[in-house]
């Protein structure tokens, strides 16, 4: 008897260059297959391959899959946040009114203020993104296979328990059948004994 459970949990981790990630997948009982996914911003394109892979490995269950992605972005350069700089410059006249001996701000002093200069993060090019997504999907397969194996193992234990119960029922049915066959003979013998006892009394 082949039975697969619908409950289970699996986790898989991976790393490539400056990125690391974790897949967490869990499933509970359901009539059909319902896959829900939580993906980080910018990686919504992984939803379809996730659903396709889940449908191929799992037939039933309410499945929740979550991808946690961590990236250590490279810095391609810096840029001046002009909105913040203009806001600071606009406050200078008010500061001069309040502080009579205030010095004129220097350029390096302004640029050193928080928020004026921002790092520009290096984004992934198409080739690097495709390679990263391929690695992430490989670990998705690992997590799905682990989840499927866990469900199969639990299903095997359930099948063993069910088979033991079926064997017990089959044994009881066989015993009942024997008793039903023996019952007329037992009844006949009991009547014969009763008749003999009556003759003895007479």
Secondary structure, DSSP 8 states (H G I E B T S, - for coil): -----S-EEEEEEEEETTEEEEEEEEEE--SSEEEEEE--TT-TTHHHHHHHHHHHH-SSEEEEEEEEEEE---EEEEEE-HHHHHHHHHTHHHHHHH-TT-----HHHHHHSTTTEEEEE----HHHHHHHHHHHHHHHHHHHHHHHHHHHHHHHHHHHHHHHHHHHHHHHHHHHHHHHHHHHHHHHHHHHHHHHHHHHH-
